[in-house]
Amino acid sequence: MKQPTITLVQVGNTHRLEQILPKALKGVSVQWIPPQLIGVEDLRNRRLLFAVGMDAFGPDPSFYLLVRRLRQHPNCLAGCAAGLVVDGCGELYTKQAAQTLVMAANLAGCAFPGKPLVEGTGSLYNQHILANQLGITWEETYFLRVRELAQRVAAFTPPRFDHPRLLMIHASDNARSNTVWLGRQVLQHLPKRFSFQEVSLQNGTIQDCRGCSYRACRHMARQNTCFYSGPLSQEIIPAINACDVMLFLCPNYNDAVSANIMALFNRLTNLLHQHELYEKYLFGIVVSGYSGSDLVAQQLLGAMCFNKTAQLPPQFCLMETAHESGSAQKKAGIQEDILRFASHIESAVLRRTSA
C-alpha cells in the first residue's frame, strides 16, 4: 500500500540539516511548503514533518512567525499528524523550541506519535547512548533516527477503542482541588463505553528516581519492580499498563507540575524497559492560580510524549485559571469547556460503531 506524502515545513537551516534531510527522506514522497502558507493553504489531514534549523543563539525569526501563525489559526492542522526535527549549532534551546512548536501545532489540531522529536545538538552528544547501543557513530545514529521518524509519521494511524480504559492520575487534595473537580466532571460526561480508574500520588507515595544505572534499572524492570518497589511497582505501573488513555491532572506549582507528578515522570523509565506507551493517549488538565498553564502543558507533553512515548492527540490539554478552592466551578463558561473537552476525548479515542 502506498504511503501518504510527507509535507515538509522547514524554518531556518543549518549545514547539517541541509545534508541530512534529503538522505533521510530518500524514497519517501515529499511535498515542501513554505511556512508562511500555514493558515492560508488547506493543510488538513496531512502527514507533516517540521524541520527547524537554528544557530547557537536559538531559532531565527521565521520560527516565531510560524508559531504565531499556528496560534492565530486554530484547527488549521485538523486531521494532521506530525514529527519534528530540530537541528542546532549549540547545546541549548533545541528542546525549548521543540516544545513551543509542538504545543502551538497541537492547539491547531495536529496529533503527534510517541517520541515525535529528533533533535541534534551542536556536538550530537545527545545521540551517544543510542549510538553506543547500536555500535555506530553519532552522525549515523542521528540520520537513522530522522529517517525512522519520517517513516513512522507517514504510517501513523491513531488507534481507536471500543471500550477505552481511562486512567486519571493526580497528586492533589481531593476535597479542595479545582483540578480534581474538573477531572471528575470530565469523566462524568464521557459515554458509558469508557471505564475509569483514578490514582492519587499524594502523601509521598512516589519517591523520586535514585538514578540507578541503565543496566540496574533494566534488571529491576524485568522483575516488574524498581529499587524502591512500593506503590509504583504494585499499583501505578500496572494501572498504566492496563489503560488506553492517561489523563494527568496538573495544578500549576511555580510554573511546573507538582513534585509527586515529576517523581512519577522520572520513575517511568523503569516501565519503558518492559512496555512502551506508543498505543496510549495522553491528555491533561492544567489549572493555574494566576498564569502559566502553557508552561505546565509543555512540561507534560515533553515528559510523556517526547520522552515516555505516549501519543499526543490534537488539543490534548484543557487549561483553566482558578485560584481559591471551588473557584473553577464558578468560572463563566466552565461547563461548556468541560463538555467540549469530554467530547474531544470521546472523538479522539472511541471507535465509531455502525448505525
C-alpha positions as CSV (number, residue, x, y, z in Angstrom):
1,M,0.0,0.0,0.0
2,K,1.3,3.4,-1.0
3,Q,2.3,5.6,2.0
4,P,1.0,9.1,2.3
5,T,3.1,12.0,1.1
6,I,5.1,13.8,3.8
7,T,4.6,17.6,3.8
8,L,7.9,19.2,4.9
9,V,7.6,22.5,6.7
10,Q,11.1,24.0,7.3
11,V,12.1,27.1,9.2
12,G,15.7,28.1,9.4
13,N,18.6,25.9,8.2
14,T,22.0,24.5,9.1
15,H,24.6,22.8,7.0
16,R,23.9,19.5,8.8
17,L,20.2,19.8,8.3
18,E,20.8,20.6,4.6
19,Q,22.7,17.3,4.3
20,I,20.7,15.0,6.4
21,L,17.1,15.8,5.2
22,P,17.4,14.7,1.6
23,K,19.2,11.5,2.6
24,A,16.7,10.6,5.4
25,L,13.7,11.3,3.1
26,K,15.1,9.4,0.1
27,G,12.4,7.1,-1.2
28,V,9.6,9.0,0.6
29,S,7.1,11.1,-1.3
30,V,7.8,14.6,0.0
31,Q,6.0,17.9,-0.7
32,W,7.7,21.0,0.5
33,I,5.6,24.1,1.5
34,P,6.8,27.4,2.8
35,P,5.8,28.1,6.4
36,Q,4.0,31.3,5.5
37,L,1.3,29.2,3.9
38,I,0.2,27.9,7.3
39,G,-3.3,29.2,7.9
40,V,-3.6,30.1,4.2
41,E,-3.4,26.9,2.3
42,D,-5.5,23.9,3.3
43,L,-3.1,21.6,5.2
44,R,-5.7,19.5,7.0
45,N,-5.4,15.7,7.0
46,R,-1.7,15.6,6.1
47,R,1.4,13.9,7.4
48,L,3.8,16.7,8.3
49,L,7.5,16.9,9.2
50,F,8.6,20.1,10.8
51,A,12.3,20.8,10.4
52,V,13.9,23.6,12.4
53,G,17.5,24.8,11.9
54,M,19.0,27.1,14.5
55,D,22.3,28.7,15.4
56,A,23.9,28.8,18.8
57,F,21.5,31.6,19.9
58,G,18.2,29.7,19.1
59,P,15.7,29.8,16.3
60,D,15.6,32.6,13.8
61,P,12.6,35.0,13.4
62,S,10.9,32.7,10.9
63,F,10.4,30.1,13.7
64,Y,8.4,32.6,15.8
65,L,6.4,33.7,12.8
66,L,5.4,30.1,12.3
67,V,4.4,29.6,15.9
68,R,2.4,32.8,15.8
69,R,0.6,31.7,12.6
70,L,-0.3,28.4,14.2
71,R,-1.7,30.2,17.3
72,Q,-3.7,32.6,15.0
73,H,-5.4,29.8,13.1
74,P,-7.0,27.2,15.3
75,N,-7.8,24.0,13.5
76,C,-5.6,24.8,10.5
77,L,-3.9,21.5,11.1
78,A,-7.0,19.4,11.8
79,G,-6.6,15.8,11.0
80,C,-2.8,16.2,10.6
81,A,-0.1,14.1,12.3
82,A,3.5,15.3,12.5
83,G,7.0,14.7,13.6
84,L,9.7,17.3,14.3
85,V,13.5,17.6,13.6
86,V,15.3,20.3,15.4
87,D,19.0,20.8,14.5
88,G,21.1,23.3,16.5
89,C,24.6,24.6,16.4
90,G,24.9,24.8,20.1
91,E,23.9,22.7,23.2
92,L,21.0,24.9,24.2
93,Y,17.5,25.8,23.1
94,T,16.6,22.8,20.9
95,K,14.2,21.2,23.4
96,Q,12.7,24.5,24.3
97,A,12.0,25.3,20.6
98,A,10.5,21.8,20.1
99,Q,8.1,22.1,23.0
100,T,7.0,25.5,21.9
101,L,6.3,24.4,18.3
102,V,4.6,21.2,19.2
103,M,2.3,23.0,21.7
104,A,1.3,25.5,19.0
105,A,0.7,22.8,16.4
106,N,-1.2,20.7,18.8
107,L,-3.5,23.5,19.7
108,A,-4.0,24.0,15.9
109,G,-5.3,20.4,15.6
110,C,-2.2,18.4,15.0
111,A,-1.5,15.0,16.5
112,F,1.9,13.6,17.3
113,P,3.0,10.0,17.7
114,G,5.0,9.0,20.7
115,K,8.6,10.2,20.5
116,P,7.9,12.7,17.7
117,L,11.2,14.7,18.2
118,V,14.6,14.1,16.8
119,E,17.0,16.8,18.0
120,G,20.6,17.3,17.1
121,T,22.6,19.5,19.5
122,G,25.7,21.1,18.1
123,S,28.0,18.3,19.3
124,L,25.5,15.5,18.8
125,Y,26.5,14.2,22.2
126,N,22.7,13.7,22.9
127,Q,23.0,10.7,20.4
128,H,25.8,8.9,22.2
129,I,23.8,6.4,24.4
130,L,21.8,5.1,21.4
131,A,24.9,5.2,19.2
132,N,26.8,3.0,21.7
133,Q,23.9,0.5,21.8
134,L,23.8,0.3,18.0
135,G,27.6,0.3,17.6
136,I,27.6,3.2,15.1
137,T,28.7,6.8,15.1
138,W,26.7,9.7,16.5
139,E,26.1,11.1,13.0
140,E,24.9,7.7,11.7
141,T,22.5,7.5,14.7
142,Y,21.1,10.9,14.0
143,F,20.5,10.1,10.4
144,L,18.8,6.8,11.3
145,R,16.5,8.5,13.8
146,V,15.4,11.2,11.3
147,R,14.7,8.5,8.7
148,E,12.8,6.3,11.2
149,L,10.7,9.3,12.4
150,A,9.7,10.2,8.8
151,Q,8.6,6.6,8.2
152,R,6.6,6.5,11.5
153,V,4.9,9.7,10.7
154,A,4.0,8.6,7.2
155,A,2.5,5.3,8.6
156,F,0.9,6.8,11.7
157,T,-2.7,5.8,12.4
158,P,-4.0,6.6,15.9
159,P,-5.7,3.6,17.5
160,R,-9.4,3.5,18.3
161,F,-11.0,1.6,21.1
162,D,-14.5,0.0,21.5
163,H,-14.3,0.2,25.3
164,P,-11.4,2.6,26.2
165,R,-9.9,2.3,29.7
166,L,-9.0,5.7,31.1
167,L,-6.6,6.2,33.9
168,M,-6.8,9.6,35.7
169,I,-3.6,10.5,37.6
170,H,-3.2,13.3,40.1
171,A,-1.4,14.3,43.3
172,S,-4.0,16.8,44.7
173,D,-6.2,17.2,47.8
174,N,-9.5,15.7,46.6
175,A,-11.6,18.0,48.8
176,R,-10.1,21.3,47.8
177,S,-8.6,20.8,44.3
178,N,-10.1,22.7,41.4
179,T,-8.1,20.3,39.1
180,V,-9.6,17.1,40.6
181,W,-13.1,18.6,40.4
182,L,-12.5,19.4,36.7
183,G,-11.2,15.9,36.0
184,R,-14.2,14.2,37.7
185,Q,-16.6,16.5,35.8
186,V,-15.0,15.5,32.5
187,L,-15.3,11.8,33.4
188,Q,-19.0,12.2,34.2
189,H,-19.6,13.5,30.6
190,L,-17.8,10.6,28.8
191,P,-20.1,7.8,27.4
192,K,-20.6,4.5,29.2
193,R,-18.3,2.7,26.8
194,F,-15.4,4.2,28.8
195,S,-14.2,2.6,32.0
196,F,-12.2,4.6,34.6
197,Q,-9.6,4.3,37.3
198,E,-8.3,7.1,39.5
199,V,-4.8,7.0,41.0
200,S,-3.6,9.5,43.6
201,L,0.1,10.1,44.2
202,Q,-0.5,12.2,47.3
203,N,1.3,11.9,50.6
204,G,4.7,10.9,49.3
205,T,3.6,7.6,47.8
206,I,6.1,8.1,45.0
207,Q,9.8,8.6,45.8
208,D,11.9,10.3,43.2
209,C,14.3,8.3,40.9
210,R,17.6,7.5,42.6
211,G,19.5,7.4,39.3
212,C,20.2,3.7,39.0
213,S,22.5,2.7,36.1
214,Y,20.7,1.7,32.9
215,R,21.7,-1.9,33.5
216,A,20.3,-1.9,37.1
217,C,17.1,-0.2,36.1
218,R,16.5,-2.8,33.3
219,H,17.3,-5.7,35.6
220,M,14.7,-4.5,38.1
221,A,12.2,-3.8,35.4
222,R,12.4,-7.4,34.2
223,Q,11.3,-8.4,37.6
224,N,8.4,-6.0,37.4
225,T,9.8,-3.9,40.2
226,C,12.1,-1.0,41.0
227,F,14.8,-0.2,43.5
228,Y,12.1,1.4,45.7
229,S,9.3,-1.1,44.9
230,G,6.2,0.2,46.8
231,P,3.1,1.7,45.2
232,L,4.9,2.5,41.9
233,S,5.5,-1.2,41.2
234,Q,2.4,-2.6,42.9
235,E,-0.3,-0.2,41.8
236,I,0.7,2.6,39.4
237,I,2.8,0.8,36.7
238,P,0.1,-2.0,36.4
239,A,-2.6,0.7,36.1
240,I,-0.6,2.5,33.3
241,N,0.0,-0.8,31.6
242,A,-3.7,-1.6,31.7
243,C,-5.1,1.7,30.4
244,D,-5.6,3.0,26.9
245,V,-5.9,6.7,27.9
246,M,-3.9,8.6,30.5
247,L,-5.4,11.8,31.9
248,F,-3.0,13.8,34.0
249,L,-4.3,16.4,36.4
250,C,-1.7,19.1,36.9
251,P,-2.2,22.1,39.0
252,N,0.5,24.7,38.4
253,Y,3.2,24.7,41.1
254,N,5.6,27.6,40.4
255,D,5.1,27.1,36.6
256,A,5.8,23.3,36.9
257,V,4.0,20.1,37.8
258,S,3.9,19.0,41.4
259,A,6.8,17.1,43.0
260,N,4.9,13.8,43.0
261,I,4.0,14.1,39.3
262,M,7.6,14.9,38.5
263,A,8.8,11.9,40.5
264,L,6.4,9.7,38.5
265,F,7.9,11.1,35.2
266,N,11.3,10.3,36.5
267,R,10.5,6.8,37.6
268,L,8.7,5.7,34.4
269,T,11.9,4.8,32.7
270,N,11.6,1.6,34.7
271,L,8.3,0.9,32.9
272,L,9.6,1.6,29.4
273,H,12.2,-1.1,29.7
274,Q,9.3,-3.6,29.5
275,H,6.3,-1.8,27.9
276,E,6.4,1.3,25.7
277,L,3.4,3.6,25.6
278,Y,3.1,4.3,21.9
279,E,-0.5,3.0,21.8
280,K,-1.6,5.0,24.7
281,Y,-3.2,8.5,24.5
282,L,-2.0,11.4,26.7
283,F,-4.5,14.1,27.9
284,G,-4.0,16.7,30.5
285,I,-5.9,19.2,32.6
286,V,-3.8,22.1,33.9
287,V,-5.1,24.7,36.4
288,S,-3.1,27.8,37.2
289,G,-3.8,30.2,40.0
290,Y,-2.6,33.2,38.1
291,S,-1.0,32.3,34.7
292,G,1.5,29.9,33.0
293,S,-0.7,26.9,32.1
294,D,1.0,26.7,28.8
295,L,4.4,26.1,30.5
296,V,3.0,23.2,32.6
297,A,1.3,21.7,29.5
298,Q,4.6,21.8,27.6
299,Q,6.3,20.1,30.5
300,L,3.7,17.4,30.5
301,L,4.0,16.8,26.7
302,G,7.8,16.9,26.9
303,A,7.9,14.3,29.6
304,M,5.2,11.9,28.5
305,C,5.2,12.3,24.7
306,F,8.8,13.3,23.8
307,N,10.4,11.0,26.4
308,K,8.0,8.4,27.5
309,T,6.5,7.5,24.1
310,A,2.8,8.3,24.7
311,Q,1.0,9.7,21.7
312,L,-0.4,13.2,21.7
313,P,-3.9,13.7,20.3
314,P,-4.9,17.1,18.9
315,Q,-5.6,19.7,21.5
316,F,-4.6,17.3,24.3
317,C,-4.9,19.7,27.2
318,L,-7.7,21.6,29.0
319,M,-6.1,24.7,30.5
320,E,-8.0,26.9,33.1
321,T,-7.2,29.6,35.5
322,A,-8.7,29.3,39.1
323,H,-7.1,30.1,42.5
324,E,-9.4,29.7,45.5
325,S,-10.9,26.3,46.3
326,G,-14.1,26.0,44.4
327,S,-13.5,29.0,42.1
328,A,-13.3,26.8,39.0
329,Q,-16.9,25.8,39.5
330,K,-18.0,29.5,39.4
331,K,-16.0,30.4,36.3
332,A,-18.1,31.7,33.4
333,G,-18.3,29.2,30.6
334,I,-16.7,26.3,32.6
335,Q,-19.5,23.8,31.9
336,E,-19.1,24.5,28.1
337,D,-15.3,23.9,28.5
338,I,-15.9,20.6,30.3
339,L,-18.4,19.4,27.8
340,R,-16.1,20.4,24.9
341,F,-13.1,18.6,26.4
342,A,-15.0,15.4,27.2
343,S,-16.4,15.4,23.7
344,H,-12.9,15.9,22.3
345,I,-11.6,12.9,24.3
346,E,-14.5,10.8,23.1
347,S,-14.0,11.7,19.4
348,A,-10.2,11.1,19.6
349,V,-10.2,7.6,21.0
350,L,-13.6,6.0,20.7
351,R,-14.2,3.6,17.7
352,R,-17.3,4.6,15.8
353,T,-20.0,1.9,15.7
354,S,-22.0,1.4,12.6
355,A,-25.6,2.7,12.8
